[in-house]
Amino acid sequence: MDTYAHGYGNTGHYARPGTHTSYCGRELMHEPNTPIAARICKACAKAEQADRVAAGEVAADRAIEGPTLAERAHVRYCLVGTGRRVHYSNNDDTLCGREVTEYDDGSALLKKGTALCTPCGKAAEHRAYARSLAAASPLAAAAVEVAEIVEAVDPRAFLRAAVLREGGEWNVERVTALYDAAGITVDRNTRWGFLVNLAEDEHLLTPFDKRGTFTATPAAVQEATAFDATTRAVDAVEHAEETDAQVETVEEAEALYAAALVTEAEADAGTWRGEWIGEQPTALTLFDVEQPAEQGALFTDAAPAEEATTPVRVRVRFDPATIERHVAKAAVDRAAFRAEMDARKAAEAARYGTPTRATARRVVEGVIVGHAGTSEGSMPSNATHPDVIAAREALAGLAVARLTEHHDVSAPTAEEQTARGYMIEPRGSRRVAVYWLEGGATIRRDTLLHGAALDCLAHRLNSRGWNTEPLRASSLCVFAWRPA
């Protein structure tokens, strides 16, 4: 694109299409000065680039064979509840702020009576424009990447995870540095409110002192340790299943997993996977390489493939006394766990009555891996979750829905339409989502006649010491935190 001068200057300006006025507002000469321009006006360059990208977006919107708006904005089609509008989503929520019920491949737009959500469409257009502008400018690309990362982060949850991960002392200055490093914009009063919430409601920090300093409590350390232990146990069980290891307890799986990690670390030490890659002494080289070529040359695309590989088999041998000690400890823990569960079931049976059909469970290593039958107030897989049990105690006396594991709350079958009452789903960190089912399907707060049920659930939970999020007209459930 040609540049033009303002007066007799040697700076190049871009003219608005069809005029002799620059993007920065100057009157330009009629003859271009592209070959002799010493520099380009920054304001004109930035505005012309944005104008050119916007024109490209308009052309892309009108192109029949080109990429769709969802592909250009890097979002997915989704549906919300039983509504007939199609939304866009880049995470678990729509671009207009609603909770996603199910994702769609775009085929719902072809059905009669469906339409695209207008707020989602406008938000997707802004995202597509920002991504196109990022493709034309590396600086804009970095800004868009940071914006999309911050958009997906909940500042309260981000701070909570940092406290559990780092511990120590916390104040507003440290929280400010944490958010600035992550590119999250939260005002100072909100940061102070997050610290007070973690101290008073979450009980992860001590009450603040005169200096406004908070310290991680033993409960925070215990929760972080419990989370790490659970994660390690899950990794160990998955490793045992992948390797077809013959283990009987979770402790044996953890021991096998730890031994595998140690073996892998020892195998990597002193090799190109671990410490070195490059020129090595002739007597200690792992491969025969003609000098002065580097060892890294073996891993380029031009390197010849190896003719044959020799599999390495690693066998782990355990001390019999150690295995017996772990087996005895697992047996004691299993007996204590079963006794606790039996007492809890007896208490629930005395409070709620015995269900007509008990849930059949297949137990492996003390972990429930299969479910069948029905349960009241939650899916059978969530019936024994401590947060669900506590919520059921708080909601005792209200109508409760009897559910199967495969109950579809968005499009219930004829048999499932008889379910009516509350349904609880655990969301982790002592947080639950409580729905109200009418005819087997979830209802919104603004639903005629039945929407007030969500207010009743929130009032009951608040009266029993639970904390709940404010409800909106479009709310599908009540988000509540179990008191400590």
Buried (B, 14 or more C-beta within 10 A) or exposed (E): EEBBBBEEBEBBBBBBEEEEBBBBEBEBBEEBBEEEBEEBBEBBBBBBBBBBBEEBBEEBEEEEEEEBBBEBBEBBBBBBBEBEBBBBBBEEBBBBEBBBBEEBEEEBEEEEEBEBBEBBBEBBBEBBBBBBBBEEBEEBBEBBEEBBEBEEBEBBEBBBBBBBEEBEEBBBEBBEEBBEEBEBEBEEEEBBEBBBBBBEEBBBBBEBEEEEBBBBBEEBEEBBEEBEEEEBBEBBBEBBEEEEBEBEBBBBBBBBBBBBEEEEEEEEEEEBEEEEBEEBEEEEEEEEBEEEEEBEEBEEEEEEEEEEEEEEEEEEEEEEEEBEEBBEEBEEBBEEEEEEEEEEEEEBEEEBEEBEEEBEBEEEBEEBEEBEBBBBBBBBBBBBBEBBBBBBEBBEEBEBBBBBBEBEBEEBEEEBEEBBBBBBBBEEBBBBBBBBBBEBBBBBBEBEEBBEBBBBBBEBBBEBEBBBBEBEEBBBBBBBBBBE
